[in-house]
Amino acid sequence: MALTSFTDRLVDAVEQKQSQLVVGLDPVLAQLPDEFASVDPPLAFERFCCGIVDAVAPHAVAVKPQSAFFEALGPDGVRVFAQVCDYARAAGLLVIADAKRGDIGSTARAYATAFIEPRGEAMPLADSLTVNPYLGRDSVEPFLDACRAHGAGIFCLVKTSNAGGADVQDVTLADGRPLWQHVAALVDEWGRELVGEAGLSAVGAVVGATYPREIAEARRLLPNAVFLLPGIGAQGGKPADVAAAFTADAASALLSASRSVIYAWRAGGGDYRTASAAEAERLAREVWAVSGR
């Protein structure tokens, strides 16, 4: 069977659902609905996240489980992380593992194996992985190998949504550019050999929706990259802020919302799944319009 690249799978999902929404799964025990108060934490995370998956599956193209929240529960949390990834896949969603891995040599190789390479006869844990490229080419190469060999995708941190990112990413280089633009140029270079049939590279970029002016410049530097745009909702970003991220391809940018979707029930009460479904539907519709479709 011919290998299908991550971006080609993504393009199909975006076209079928008319959505560019990614829902982040960032479970915090103290913020879960009361029905989980007496449930063992790993089981509570599993049930809550699977409920969110069921709720948002008609409206989102992917989920983005944040590994740190699961890892904080110890070995049982790591097991639940894998179970939630498998459940989301079975629900027809792509999985972007939000682990921001980045290290050199054999360590990076192990991270790639853990997240985006087949597990024996089973599928990889995730379709794509967030990666920290600030350690340079050798730290990214094992992930690029996984993209080539297994049709995986990666999203490299370029200009992140947190205010503190400027401490490093906005440092001015000798040529007058901020450091993040140099990193963007590297990500573009790494991704050129991994462009799928749809014209989008398996090497994407994380660009914060909280920096709308930088989005346009990032798009100029990364014409073939899929942008993963965090910062919508709880961090203050709005769908209208990210219009410049989209090219002629509807799948060229993905809007990521986490707390505003998975905790939507806290604003109006009721069943958490119903509230999350309504918020996901609203965001997906708004982003689709912003993308020019």
Backbone bond lengths (Angstrom), bond angles and torsions (degrees), N, CA, C in turn:
res aa  C-N    CA-C-N  psi(-1)  N-CA   C-N-CA  omega(-1)  CA-C   N-CA-C  phi
1 M - - - 1.463 - - 1.520 109.17 -
2 A 1.321 117.16 133.06 1.452 121.82 -178.40 1.527 110.70 -65.15
3 L 1.340 114.87 141.71 1.452 120.67 179.87 1.523 109.89 -75.75
4 T 1.308 116.97 129.33 1.461 122.16 177.96 1.517 108.59 -103.79
5 S 1.314 116.24 127.92 1.462 119.93 -178.00 1.521 110.85 -70.78
6 F 1.326 114.91 156.41 1.454 120.46 178.08 1.520 111.40 -54.89
7 T 1.329 117.02 -44.35 1.462 118.63 -176.13 1.522 112.38 -68.81
8 D 1.318 117.33 -32.22 1.458 118.31 176.64 1.531 111.00 -69.36
9 R 1.330 116.74 -36.20 1.472 119.67 173.90 1.524 110.07 -65.28
10 L 1.320 115.66 -38.92 1.458 120.36 178.99 1.524 111.11 -64.40
11 V 1.311 117.02 -44.80 1.466 120.45 179.19 1.523 110.68 -57.82
12 D 1.319 116.63 -43.65 1.465 120.01 178.70 1.531 111.04 -61.36
13 A 1.329 116.56 -43.24 1.464 120.18 -178.86 1.517 111.51 -65.29
14 V 1.325 116.84 -42.19 1.468 120.97 179.89 1.523 110.55 -63.44
15 E 1.313 116.92 -42.99 1.461 120.18 -179.71 1.524 111.58 -66.86
16 Q 1.312 117.20 -40.22 1.463 120.71 -177.83 1.525 111.87 -67.99
17 K 1.339 116.45 -40.68 1.463 120.18 -175.36 1.522 113.44 -96.88
18 Q 1.338 116.35 -10.42 1.462 120.63 -174.29 1.531 109.37 50.17
19 S 1.300 114.19 55.20 1.462 121.57 -176.67 1.518 109.65 -151.48
20 Q 1.324 115.24 145.63 1.472 121.57 171.62 1.523 110.48 -122.37
21 L 1.320 116.50 23.68 1.452 121.42 -175.55 1.528 112.05 -86.30
22 V 1.322 114.90 132.54 1.459 123.09 170.65 1.527 107.13 -116.61
23 V 1.307 117.07 129.64 1.462 121.03 179.58 1.520 109.38 -103.84
24 G 1.334 115.37 119.76 1.455 120.01 177.52 1.511 111.40 -79.18
25 L 1.313 115.46 135.19 1.463 121.69 177.90 1.528 107.83 -103.60
26 D 1.342 115.21 97.38 1.462 122.58 -175.91 1.535 109.13 -122.16
27 P 1.321 118.35 68.49 1.463 119.92 -173.12 1.530 112.74 -72.10
28 V 1.316 115.34 133.17 1.467 122.95 174.61 1.526 106.75 -124.24
29 L 1.304 116.41 124.46 1.464 120.87 -171.20 1.525 112.03 -54.80
30 A 1.323 116.90 -43.58 1.467 120.51 -175.40 1.519 112.81 -68.65
31 Q 1.327 117.57 -14.95 1.458 120.57 -177.67 1.522 113.34 -104.35
32 L 1.301 118.02 1.20 1.457 120.34 -179.47 1.532 110.10 -74.56
33 P 1.322 117.10 156.82 1.473 120.10 177.44 1.528 112.15 -57.16
34 D 1.313 115.60 156.57 1.465 121.49 -176.25 1.523 112.84 -58.44
35 E 1.319 116.87 -26.30 1.465 119.06 -177.93 1.528 112.67 -63.64
36 F 1.349 116.99 -15.18 1.465 120.54 -179.85 1.530 112.60 -101.28
37 A 1.330 117.21 5.25 1.467 121.02 -173.23 1.524 112.97 -60.95
38 S 1.314 117.24 -35.72 1.467 120.25 -176.57 1.528 112.55 -103.60
39 V 1.325 116.45 11.62 1.462 121.11 -178.43 1.529 109.37 -93.66
40 D 1.326 116.60 140.56 1.462 120.98 176.19 1.533 109.12 -53.44
41 P 1.357 119.01 132.11 1.468 121.12 -171.86 1.528 115.83 -49.96
42 P 1.328 120.81 -48.43 1.469 117.92 179.16 1.533 112.86 -60.13
43 L 1.323 116.34 -41.28 1.461 119.79 178.71 1.529 110.52 -67.32
44 A 1.335 116.91 -36.54 1.463 120.27 177.30 1.528 110.33 -62.32
45 F 1.316 116.45 -44.06 1.469 120.14 178.37 1.527 110.73 -61.15
46 E 1.323 115.44 -44.33 1.465 119.15 -178.91 1.522 111.01 -61.70
47 R 1.321 117.12 -49.51 1.464 120.43 -176.85 1.529 111.10 -66.06
48 F 1.333 116.29 -42.59 1.457 119.83 -179.61 1.527 110.84 -63.42
49 C 1.319 116.98 -49.56 1.469 119.83 -176.99 1.525 111.75 -66.29
50 C 1.312 117.16 -38.94 1.467 118.84 177.60 1.529 110.49 -66.11
51 G 1.333 116.89 -34.55 1.460 119.76 174.41 1.519 111.93 -64.20
52 I 1.323 116.64 -40.41 1.467 120.30 175.84 1.521 110.78 -63.60
53 V 1.323 116.86 -43.48 1.469 120.46 178.18 1.522 110.50 -56.56
54 D 1.328 117.00 -47.66 1.461 120.32 178.98 1.528 111.24 -59.24
55 A 1.333 116.06 -38.51 1.461 120.52 -175.88 1.516 112.77 -71.52
56 V 1.332 116.67 -39.73 1.480 119.53 -172.20 1.514 113.33 -96.65
57 A 1.328 118.20 -10.90 1.464 120.52 -175.44 1.531 114.29 -53.64
58 P 1.340 119.75 -36.97 1.469 118.09 178.54 1.532 114.04 -70.21
59 H 1.337 117.39 -16.21 1.461 120.57 -170.44 1.526 114.29 -116.00
60 A 1.315 118.04 -18.73 1.463 122.23 -176.92 1.528 109.86 -110.71
61 V 1.338 115.71 155.68 1.461 119.70 175.12 1.516 111.78 -96.02
62 A 1.334 116.10 -18.90 1.462 119.34 -177.33 1.520 110.17 -155.53
63 V 1.325 114.43 160.28 1.457 120.66 166.39 1.526 107.59 -116.68
64 K 1.335 114.34 156.50 1.459 120.82 -176.94 1.534 108.28 -129.58
65 P 1.335 117.51 80.11 1.462 119.32 178.58 1.524 110.92 -67.81
66 Q 1.328 116.70 129.71 1.459 122.49 179.63 1.525 107.90 -89.53
67 S 1.321 115.46 113.69 1.463 120.13 -171.00 1.527 112.96 -63.00
68 A 1.329 118.34 -30.50 1.462 120.56 -174.88 1.524 112.24 -59.93
69 F 1.331 116.90 -39.50 1.458 119.63 -178.44 1.526 111.21 -64.84
70 F 1.313 116.48 -33.99 1.461 121.08 178.45 1.527 110.57 -78.05
71 E 1.315 117.05 -42.34 1.454 121.32 -179.73 1.528 111.48 -61.06
72 A 1.329 116.41 -30.05 1.469 120.32 -179.71 1.520 112.32 -62.10
73 L 1.344 117.27 -19.25 1.465 121.04 178.58 1.524 112.12 -89.33
74 G 1.323 117.62 1.81 1.452 120.36 179.49 1.526 112.88 85.11
75 P 1.333 117.17 -160.56 1.468 120.74 -176.10 1.525 113.84 -55.81
76 D 1.325 117.16 -37.66 1.462 119.00 179.02 1.529 111.05 -65.41
77 G 1.325 116.51 -34.41 1.457 120.08 177.62 1.515 111.82 -67.10
78 V 1.334 116.83 -39.44 1.467 120.80 176.93 1.527 110.28 -62.60
79 R 1.318 115.94 -40.85 1.477 119.79 177.55 1.526 110.76 -63.31
80 V 1.328 116.99 -42.19 1.465 120.60 179.31 1.523 110.67 -65.35
81 F 1.323 117.44 -37.79 1.464 120.52 176.67 1.534 109.95 -54.37
82 A 1.315 116.52 -48.14 1.466 120.35 179.46 1.522 111.22 -64.09
83 Q 1.327 116.77 -39.83 1.463 119.66 179.78 1.526 111.41 -64.80
84 V 1.324 116.80 -39.66 1.468 120.32 178.98 1.532 110.22 -66.70
85 C 1.330 116.92 -40.16 1.464 119.83 176.63 1.531 110.86 -60.06
86 D 1.327 116.70 -45.81 1.464 120.60 179.59 1.526 111.19 -63.98
87 Y 1.321 116.33 -39.66 1.463 120.44 -179.76 1.532 110.33 -64.16
88 A 1.319 116.38 -42.48 1.463 119.97 179.65 1.522 111.11 -64.56
89 R 1.319 116.52 -40.79 1.458 120.30 177.09 1.525 110.35 -60.05
90 A 1.331 116.50 -44.77 1.455 120.90 -179.71 1.519 111.77 -64.22
91 A 1.339 116.78 -25.03 1.464 121.48 178.58 1.530 111.96 -84.84
92 G 1.322 116.93 3.85 1.456 120.56 176.61 1.512 114.74 87.84
93 L 1.329 117.41 15.16 1.453 121.54 179.37 1.521 110.84 -101.46
94 L 1.320 116.58 146.43 1.448 120.83 167.61 1.528 108.17 -74.81
95 V 1.325 116.32 154.05 1.462 121.45 -179.79 1.514 109.53 -120.42
96 I 1.330 115.28 121.63 1.459 122.00 173.46 1.523 106.53 -107.61
97 A 1.319 117.16 107.22 1.458 120.45 179.39 1.528 108.55 -74.38
98 D 1.322 115.90 119.67 1.462 120.33 -179.28 1.519 107.82 -95.08
99 A 1.339 114.79 90.94 1.460 120.35 -176.76 1.527 112.00 -125.75
100 K 1.332 117.06 -13.84 1.462 123.49 176.76 1.525 111.77 48.27
101 R 1.312 114.97 47.83 1.462 119.93 -177.88 1.529 110.70 -76.80
102 G 1.310 115.81 147.93 1.448 121.81 177.09 1.515 109.48 -172.69
103 D 1.324 116.53 119.35 1.456 121.40 178.75 1.520 106.69 -163.22
104 I 1.309 116.74 178.66 1.451 119.49 -173.88 1.525 111.54 -102.79
105 G 1.336 115.96 158.89 1.448 124.05 168.73 1.505 115.44 52.04
106 S 1.338 115.02 -128.15 1.462 120.77 -172.84 1.526 111.91 -66.43
107 T 1.335 117.48 -25.36 1.466 119.57 179.06 1.521 110.96 -68.84
108 A 1.334 116.33 -44.70 1.462 119.85 176.47 1.522 110.66 -63.71
109 R 1.329 115.93 -37.18 1.464 120.28 176.78 1.528 110.46 -59.58
110 A 1.335 116.65 -42.18 1.467 120.89 -179.92 1.524 111.17 -66.81
111 Y 1.342 117.18 -39.20 1.465 119.85 177.67 1.529 110.69 -62.82
112 A 1.317 117.01 -42.87 1.460 120.23 178.81 1.525 110.59 -61.66
113 T 1.335 115.69 -42.80 1.471 120.37 178.24 1.517 110.91 -61.56
114 A 1.318 116.69 -41.20 1.460 120.96 -175.52 1.518 112.92 -67.29
115 F 1.331 117.06 -36.85 1.461 119.57 -169.59 1.529 114.89 -105.55
116 I 1.323 118.76 -39.07 1.475 118.85 -168.67 1.523 114.47 -129.43
117 E 1.330 116.73 19.35 1.458 120.28 173.53 1.529 108.66 -118.70
118 P 1.333 118.18 152.70 1.465 121.01 -177.37 1.521 112.26 -55.09
119 R 1.332 115.19 144.07 1.460 122.16 177.53 1.530 108.35 -97.52
120 G 1.322 116.62 81.36 1.460 119.81 -173.94 1.520 109.22 66.21
121 E 1.321 115.63 -120.99 1.464 120.50 178.14 1.521 111.84 -85.74
122 A 1.325 116.94 -9.63 1.463 121.01 -178.59 1.525 111.39 -86.93
123 M 1.323 115.17 161.96 1.458 120.59 177.46 1.523 110.42 -67.64
124 P 1.339 117.46 161.78 1.460 119.68 173.66 1.521 111.17 -58.73
125 L 1.314 115.00 158.75 1.459 120.37 178.39 1.526 110.66 -59.27
126 A 1.339 116.68 -40.33 1.459 121.31 -176.36 1.517 110.24 -138.54
127 D 1.321 115.10 159.69 1.462 120.92 175.03 1.517 111.47 -78.65
128 S 1.328 115.21 -30.54 1.456 120.66 -175.07 1.525 109.07 -150.39
129 L 1.336 115.39 163.90 1.455 121.35 -174.67 1.520 109.70 -142.97
130 T 1.329 116.95 139.01 1.459 119.43 171.40 1.525 108.97 -78.54
131 V 1.330 115.23 137.94 1.466 121.96 -172.11 1.524 109.29 -132.74
132 N 1.324 116.25 139.68 1.463 121.54 175.16 1.526 108.98 -93.65
133 P 1.352 118.76 111.49 1.461 120.94 -175.40 1.522 114.05 -90.30
134 Y 1.333 118.04 4.64 1.456 120.35 -171.53 1.527 113.34 -76.04
135 L 1.350 117.20 2.61 1.463 120.77 170.42 1.526 111.72 -97.03
136 G 1.334 117.74 0.16 1.457 120.43 174.05 1.515 115.09 95.92
137 R 1.337 113.57 -178.94 1.467 122.13 -171.36 1.527 113.17 -57.29
138 D 1.344 117.63 -43.82 1.462 118.00 -175.36 1.518 112.15 -66.03
139 S 1.334 117.21 -23.47 1.463 119.70 177.85 1.527 112.07 -79.09
140 V 1.324 116.74 -18.20 1.465 121.48 -177.14 1.527 111.58 -100.26
141 E 1.324 117.23 -25.05 1.460 121.18 -173.99 1.523 114.10 -53.84
142 P 1.347 120.72 -42.87 1.465 118.49 178.45 1.525 113.51 -60.53
143 F 1.325 116.83 -32.66 1.459 120.15 177.41 1.531 110.54 -72.27
144 L 1.328 116.64 -37.74 1.463 120.21 175.52 1.528 110.40 -62.77
145 D 1.347 116.30 -38.66 1.471 120.18 177.22 1.525 110.73 -59.68
146 A 1.337 116.32 -41.38 1.466 120.53 179.61 1.527 110.83 -66.07
147 C 1.324 116.60 -35.18 1.471 119.80 176.32 1.523 110.62 -63.81
148 R 1.325 116.26 -43.32 1.467 120.64 -179.50 1.528 111.30 -66.18
149 A 1.314 115.69 -46.40 1.466 120.40 -170.52 1.518 113.77 -82.50
150 H 1.335 116.98 -29.39 1.463 119.26 -169.58 1.528 114.15 -126.90
151 G 1.320 118.13 6.88 1.459 119.61 178.63 1.512 113.50 70.14
152 A 1.332 117.39 24.96 1.458 121.60 179.65 1.526 110.45 -81.01
153 G 1.321 115.14 172.84 1.451 121.50 174.32 1.514 109.70 -131.60
154 I 1.323 116.81 159.19 1.459 121.39 172.46 1.523 108.87 -136.41
155 F 1.310 115.40 154.26 1.460 122.21 173.64 1.530 107.59 -123.07
156 C 1.320 115.99 111.65 1.454 121.42 -177.53 1.530 110.83 -86.29
157 L 1.311 116.39 134.35 1.458 120.44 175.64 1.525 109.21 -64.51
158 V 1.321 116.73 121.69 1.458 121.20 179.31 1.527 110.39 -117.28
159 K 1.318 116.42 -62.81 1.473 121.83 177.80 1.517 106.12 -132.89
160 T 1.316 116.91 100.81 1.455 120.55 -169.91 1.524 111.67 -84.19
161 S 1.346 114.91 164.50 1.463 120.78 -170.78 1.521 114.06 -81.02
162 N 1.335 117.63 -15.05 1.464 119.62 -177.32 1.526 111.35 -79.19
163 A 1.310 116.05 145.18 1.469 120.73 -178.08 1.525 111.72 -61.07
164 G 1.322 117.86 -36.92 1.453 121.45 -178.50 1.514 114.45 -67.77
165 G 1.327 117.18 -15.81 1.455 119.47 177.99 1.515 112.78 -58.08
166 A 1.323 116.18 -27.38 1.459 120.74 179.82 1.519 112.43 -63.17
167 D 1.333 118.11 -24.21 1.457 121.22 -179.61 1.528 111.59 -57.14
168 V 1.328 115.85 -32.05 1.460 121.42 179.79 1.529 110.95 -111.16
169 Q 1.336 116.19 -49.19 1.462 120.63 -169.40 1.524 113.77 -70.23
170 D 1.327 117.88 -24.19 1.464 121.00 -178.79 1.521 113.33 -99.21
171 V 1.318 117.86 6.04 1.465 120.17 177.22 1.533 108.66 -60.29
172 T 1.327 116.56 133.58 1.458 121.30 -175.72 1.526 111.10 -83.28
173 L 1.318 116.15 127.92 1.460 122.04 178.48 1.532 110.51 -82.97
174 A 1.322 116.62 173.10 1.457 121.08 -177.80 1.527 112.39 -61.83
175 D 1.334 116.86 -28.31 1.468 120.03 -179.39 1.524 112.46 -87.93
176 G 1.337 117.29 3.83 1.456 121.13 176.54 1.507 115.11 94.35
177 R 1.326 117.08 -9.21 1.470 119.70 178.90 1.512 110.82 -82.61
178 P 1.348 117.30 149.20 1.466 118.96 169.32 1.529 109.07 -72.17
179 L 1.318 115.78 153.31 1.459 120.80 -176.55 1.517 112.23 -56.35
180 W 1.337 117.75 -37.31 1.465 119.12 -176.07 1.526 111.37 -61.64
181 Q 1.327 117.96 -30.33 1.459 119.62 178.46 1.527 111.42 -70.57
182 H 1.322 117.06 -35.04 1.463 120.11 173.76 1.530 110.19 -62.83
183 V 1.327 116.57 -43.32 1.463 120.51 178.13 1.527 110.25 -63.76
184 A 1.321 117.43 -39.47 1.466 120.73 177.73 1.525 110.80 -59.16
185 A 1.334 116.89 -41.77 1.462 120.38 179.20 1.522 110.89 -64.15
186 L 1.331 117.62 -38.00 1.462 120.55 176.70 1.526 110.89 -64.93
187 V 1.324 116.46 -44.16 1.469 120.42 179.93 1.524 110.16 -61.36
188 D 1.309 116.65 -40.40 1.466 120.25 176.73 1.528 110.49 -60.50
189 E 1.326 116.43 -45.08 1.473 120.83 179.72 1.519 111.28 -61.44
190 W 1.334 116.71 -46.07 1.461 120.23 -178.81 1.524 111.99 -63.62
191 G 1.314 116.61 -30.68 1.452 119.90 -174.69 1.512 115.88 -86.67
192 R 1.314 117.71 -9.70 1.471 119.79 -173.97 1.515 113.30 -62.69
193 E 1.337 116.84 -33.29 1.472 119.41 -178.09 1.523 112.10 -85.92
194 L 1.322 117.15 1.99 1.462 120.92 -176.47 1.526 111.75 -122.52
195 V 1.318 115.92 33.65 1.460 121.78 177.99 1.530 108.75 -83.49
196 G 1.313 116.60 127.11 1.454 121.49 -178.23 1.518 112.57 -83.05
197 E 1.312 115.19 -176.99 1.464 120.64 -177.55 1.524 112.01 -61.14
198 A 1.317 117.32 -28.96 1.459 121.03 -178.70 1.529 112.71 -80.97
199 G 1.356 117.01 -4.34 1.458 120.07 177.69 1.511 115.04 91.10
200 L 1.339 117.09 7.85 1.459 121.51 179.11 1.522 109.48 -111.60
201 S 1.321 116.04 143.29 1.454 121.11 -176.90 1.524 111.81 -84.76
202 A 1.333 115.56 149.04 1.462 121.16 174.31 1.523 111.65 -71.85
203 V 1.323 116.37 -11.82 1.466 121.63 177.66 1.526 107.57 -98.67
204 G 1.323 116.05 100.47 1.450 121.78 -178.95 1.516 111.75 -97.41
205 A 1.323 115.94 -176.83 1.458 121.57 -176.03 1.519 110.34 -135.15
206 V 1.327 115.67 137.79 1.457 121.67 171.88 1.529 107.43 -90.45
207 V 1.325 116.10 117.91 1.467 122.52 -179.59 1.521 107.13 -131.38
208 G 1.310 117.21 121.21 1.454 120.93 -173.47 1.512 113.81 -66.39
209 A 1.329 115.80 130.95 1.464 120.90 176.17 1.517 111.55 -67.77
210 T 1.328 116.57 -11.11 1.465 120.94 178.49 1.524 112.34 -79.44
211 Y 1.341 117.62 -1.76 1.468 122.06 179.34 1.521 109.74 -126.33
212 P 1.328 118.09 70.89 1.468 120.26 -174.18 1.524 113.78 -61.07
213 R 1.323 118.80 -33.15 1.465 119.20 -179.33 1.529 111.82 -68.02
214 E 1.318 116.01 -34.71 1.462 119.73 179.67 1.530 112.22 -74.40
215 I 1.321 117.06 -22.62 1.464 120.00 -178.67 1.519 111.24 -60.36
216 A 1.315 117.23 -43.32 1.464 120.82 -179.14 1.524 111.07 -63.00
217 E 1.325 117.20 -41.28 1.463 120.53 178.77 1.523 111.07 -68.33
218 A 1.321 116.02 -38.99 1.461 119.40 177.12 1.527 110.95 -62.61
219 R 1.318 116.65 -38.64 1.464 119.41 178.83 1.519 111.06 -64.67
220 R 1.317 117.67 -38.02 1.471 120.76 177.58 1.523 110.62 -62.21
221 L 1.316 116.60 -38.86 1.460 121.37 -177.76 1.524 112.84 -79.02
222 L 1.324 116.76 -21.46 1.467 121.76 -173.81 1.529 110.03 -129.93
223 P 1.325 117.60 68.75 1.475 119.62 -172.43 1.524 114.80 -66.59
224 N 1.343 118.18 -24.37 1.464 120.50 -175.74 1.525 113.49 -109.19
225 A 1.319 117.13 2.91 1.464 120.39 -176.65 1.520 111.22 -87.05
226 V 1.321 115.34 143.28 1.463 120.50 168.12 1.528 106.92 -80.52
227 F 1.321 116.87 128.82 1.456 121.07 177.39 1.527 109.70 -91.29
228 L 1.314 115.94 133.12 1.455 122.52 169.78 1.519 106.12 -104.76
229 L 1.327 115.96 116.73 1.462 122.22 -167.73 1.524 110.57 -112.07
230 P 1.332 118.26 90.85 1.468 120.66 175.32 1.519 110.51 -83.04
231 G 1.313 115.54 167.58 1.459 120.31 175.12 1.505 114.90 108.83
232 I 1.331 117.28 0.69 1.460 120.71 178.29 1.529 109.51 -80.13
233 G 1.304 116.07 140.04 1.459 119.73 175.13 1.509 112.15 91.36
234 A 1.325 116.92 -108.50 1.460 121.07 -172.91 1.520 113.10 -61.33
235 Q 1.341 118.13 -28.40 1.460 121.00 179.93 1.527 112.75 -89.34
236 G 1.313 117.46 -2.33 1.453 120.63 172.65 1.506 117.05 101.43
237 G 1.343 118.15 -8.56 1.462 120.27 178.50 1.517 112.12 -73.71
238 K 1.323 115.89 153.55 1.472 121.95 178.96 1.519 109.28 -124.27
239 P 1.336 117.52 148.82 1.459 119.38 179.03 1.526 113.69 -52.21
240 A 1.330 117.60 -38.44 1.463 120.11 -178.77 1.520 112.37 -62.28
241 D 1.340 117.37 -22.05 1.458 121.23 -178.32 1.523 112.86 -70.31
242 V 1.331 118.01 -16.93 1.465 120.52 -169.60 1.528 112.82 -108.06
243 A 1.303 118.42 12.54 1.465 120.66 -176.19 1.520 112.53 -55.33
244 A 1.335 117.25 -36.99 1.469 121.17 -177.13 1.521 112.88 -67.67
245 A 1.325 118.01 -12.50 1.462 120.59 -179.47 1.516 112.61 -74.54
246 F 1.333 117.24 -21.40 1.458 120.86 -173.19 1.519 112.23 -87.90
247 T 1.323 115.09 136.68 1.460 121.95 171.01 1.529 107.38 -100.21
248 A 1.318 116.57 -161.05 1.464 120.01 177.67 1.514 112.07 -66.65
249 D 1.334 117.44 -18.04 1.462 121.60 -179.46 1.523 109.40 -91.91
250 A 1.304 116.55 126.56 1.466 120.96 -178.19 1.519 112.60 -62.64
251 A 1.337 117.21 -23.64 1.464 120.87 -178.01 1.524 112.43 -91.92
252 S 1.315 118.26 10.52 1.463 120.83 -176.02 1.518 113.29 -72.86
253 A 1.321 117.77 -14.58 1.460 120.98 178.40 1.519 109.76 -146.58
254 L 1.321 114.97 144.31 1.456 122.48 178.68 1.515 108.34 -123.42
255 L 1.308 116.48 131.09 1.451 121.18 177.66 1.525 108.86 -95.71
256 S 1.328 116.13 126.33 1.455 121.26 -178.03 1.514 110.70 -107.06
257 A 1.323 116.12 124.96 1.468 122.31 175.76 1.519 108.00 -129.36
258 S 1.301 115.92 134.15 1.463 120.28 -177.16 1.518 111.55 -117.24
259 R 1.327 116.27 -83.86 1.465 119.98 -173.23 1.525 113.16 -59.32
260 S 1.331 116.83 -36.45 1.465 119.09 -177.73 1.520 112.14 -65.74
261 V 1.327 116.67 -22.25 1.468 121.03 178.63 1.519 111.29 -95.68
262 I 1.330 117.11 -52.07 1.468 117.71 -171.37 1.525 112.27 -73.73
263 Y 1.330 116.95 -21.16 1.466 120.19 176.34 1.520 111.91 -111.41
264 A 1.314 117.53 24.05 1.470 121.49 -178.02 1.524 111.39 -59.17
265 W 1.324 117.24 -29.63 1.480 121.28 -178.97 1.522 111.80 -61.41
266 R 1.327 117.97 -24.25 1.456 120.31 -176.50 1.530 112.04 -67.61
267 A 1.321 117.31 -24.04 1.463 120.92 -178.88 1.524 111.88 -78.43
268 G 1.340 116.37 -37.50 1.462 117.85 -174.95 1.500 115.59 -127.18
269 G 1.343 116.82 2.19 1.457 119.62 179.84 1.522 111.74 76.49
270 G 1.307 116.24 -167.81 1.454 121.69 179.80 1.516 112.03 83.07
271 D 1.307 115.50 -169.03 1.459 122.06 -178.55 1.528 110.15 -70.21
272 Y 1.331 116.75 132.34 1.466 119.61 -175.52 1.518 112.07 -64.59
273 R 1.312 117.50 -33.11 1.464 120.25 179.75 1.523 111.52 -68.58
274 T 1.313 116.70 -41.80 1.467 120.49 178.58 1.520 110.65 -63.04
275 A 1.331 116.97 -43.33 1.462 120.84 179.88 1.522 111.43 -65.60
276 S 1.331 117.71 -41.64 1.464 121.12 179.42 1.518 111.58 -66.21
277 A 1.322 116.81 -40.05 1.458 120.33 177.71 1.519 111.39 -61.64
278 A 1.331 116.81 -42.60 1.462 120.78 -179.30 1.524 111.32 -65.50
279 E 1.326 117.12 -42.18 1.461 120.41 -179.80 1.529 110.62 -69.13
280 A 1.325 117.19 -40.06 1.460 120.03 177.56 1.520 111.23 -63.09
281 E 1.315 116.37 -42.55 1.468 120.05 178.35 1.522 110.54 -61.96
282 R 1.327 117.14 -42.53 1.467 121.11 -179.53 1.528 110.98 -63.38
283 L 1.320 116.73 -47.28 1.455 120.47 -178.74 1.527 111.65 -65.02
284 A 1.326 116.35 -43.77 1.460 119.65 -179.66 1.516 111.14 -59.60
285 R 1.312 116.55 -42.94 1.461 120.97 179.71 1.532 110.89 -65.02
286 E 1.332 116.21 -41.31 1.468 120.31 -179.16 1.528 111.72 -66.92
287 V 1.318 116.26 -42.56 1.469 119.80 -179.39 1.522 110.53 -68.04
288 W 1.314 117.19 -39.44 1.466 120.16 178.02 1.522 110.60 -58.07
289 A 1.302 116.71 -40.83 1.466 120.93 178.29 1.527 110.92 -68.16
290 V 1.335 116.97 -41.83 1.467 120.93 179.55 1.535 111.16 -62.64
291 S 1.319 116.28 -33.02 1.472 119.67 -178.27 1.531 112.18 -73.36
292 G 1.316 116.53 -4.31 1.469 119.92 176.26 1.493 114.01 92.37
293 R 1.334 117.78 11.01 1.477 120.22 -179.68 1.519 110.12 -89.30
